[in-house]
Amino acid sequence: MPLRDDASLLAAVARNRDRAAFESLYDRHRRLVYGLACRMLGDGAEADELLQLVFLQLWERAGTFDATRGSAAAWLCVMTRSRCLDQLRRRRRGRQREFAVENQVLEVLAGPAPSGADPALGRAVSEALTALPAAQRSAVEIVFFQGLTHVEAARALKLPVGTVKGRLRLAMDKLALALGTWRSES
Amino acid sequence: MKHRDFDSLLPAYFLGGLTPAERGRLERHLRQGCAVCARRAQGYRRVAEGLPLSVEPRSPRPELKQALMRRLGPEPAPRRSWLRWPVLAPLAGALAACVWLFLAGPGPQAGPRPPALNLVVRSGGVRQQGKLVAPGGSLDWAVPLETDGGKAEIQVGQRAVLLLKPATGLTLDREGDGVLARLDRGCVFSAVAHGQAFGVSAGGARVEAHGTLFLVRQVDPGQAYVCICRGSIRVTAPGLDRVLAAASDAQETGLNLRLDPVRTAAETAKPAFYSDKEEDGLEDALRDLAAGPAPGKKDDDD
């Protein structure tokens, strides 16, 4: 029997509350979600709970998935990161930021998301990250995975804001070039 | 701002590293159709999509799956199973009773159609018409209510959870499909499910939620204090009509906005009546609202 794709599994969950489809999605994506949760929150009970919350959200919101905007894996990553950032925010109790930004970020330049095999994209980014100078890589990681603004990141890294902005710019330019989404003259 | 300034914000934007105010300014710029930024954005966007996928996958413990499946709730019964004969007999009895009630005319409980949303006390005590309503008890629409000494929480269907501070009085009304809390005194902290029509009026101002977490306090009859924690709200008053996003108006200290009918001003100090713990509790309530009713519990929202 051929494997069902994520979109049809999500549709089965949304329409029929299909537990078998849900289990298939869990089995397929649990390592991705859990890996990201552990990366952002560390190992332990918080990551365990977050994994379950993300899949409960999938169970409730499967009908909102839009395949034209990206893959199910990317959708799950957005949910996971958003919840992790909320959790980090609770830890810090810094309420001055609105962390649920990634949905908006991905929607501002609306249009179909570039299609591509997610594992290949992940590997490409991972390799490109590894190739970055450590200072640039840590600037990207502290902002993206710890949910700090560039101002907060500057404070945390004890650097001027302009330096952090510059490192982010250099790092993102290199990463985008490595993914082949720009030509080098851009 | 010059184009160069926006350009320098783009990388942090796609990493989620801008303040809401910066993000708002950049998004306005992008929506104006800047071709240079749009081209750069395509590359950054792809990076942002790939970053979470670049993390090394990890295997969760197997028992987490069993725990998750239990949290989905009970398996639904097969469709139409109620048509089996043993069930039909009591159904027929119920049907006969309904027909009898219809033919006999309205009984003592007949009256206007009840509102589609239930108002239920979640915690604390609330007085309505002098009667104390305990947790789990229902409240009436359009009837003034007040806290009974301490704090109280009220659930409005699956739309909102209101945390009423001590000595708070308000009236909950329906406005079309929406809900309006008319704050007479005190302070109410609201968690509103995304996309639901919900507002609070106080001190001559009116605050409308756009899927959010916010606090409104009646300072005096002509003044209200508004505090936005999450999402955005629209505040209207004579001479004022503004949409405020969390922290957007004062960046680092923008949570607390004092509002009076003619002006707004950022306030740097956290007010004494603001509690982090309460905000966290309402964040949980927001999640509950987003997740829908508990398994086995009927959603009373039409």
Interface residues (C-beta under 8 A of the other chain):
Chain A: R17 R19 F22 E23 Y26 R30 R31 L32 Y34 G35 L36 C38 R39 D48 L51 Q52 L53 F55 L56 Q57 W59 E60 G70 A73 A74 C77 V78 T80 R81 L85 D86 R90 R93 R95 Q96 R97 E98 F99 A100 V101 E102 Q104 V105 L106 V108 L109 A113 P114 D118 P119 L121 G122 R123 A124 V125 S126 L129 V140 V143 F144 F145 G147 L148 T149 H150 V151 A153 K165 L168 R169 A171 M172 D173 L175 A176 L177 L179 T181 W182 S186
Chain B: S8 L10 P11 A12 Y13 F14 L15 G16 G17 L18 T19 P20 R23 E27 L30 R31 A38 R39 R40 A41 Q42 G43 Y44 R45 R46 V47 A48 E49 G50 L51 P52 L53 S54 V55 E56 P57 R58 S59 P60 R61 L64 K65 A67 L68 M69 R71 L72 E75 P76 C229 R230 G231 A245 A246 A247 Q251 E252 T253 G254 L255 D276 E279 D280 E283 R287 A290 A291 G292
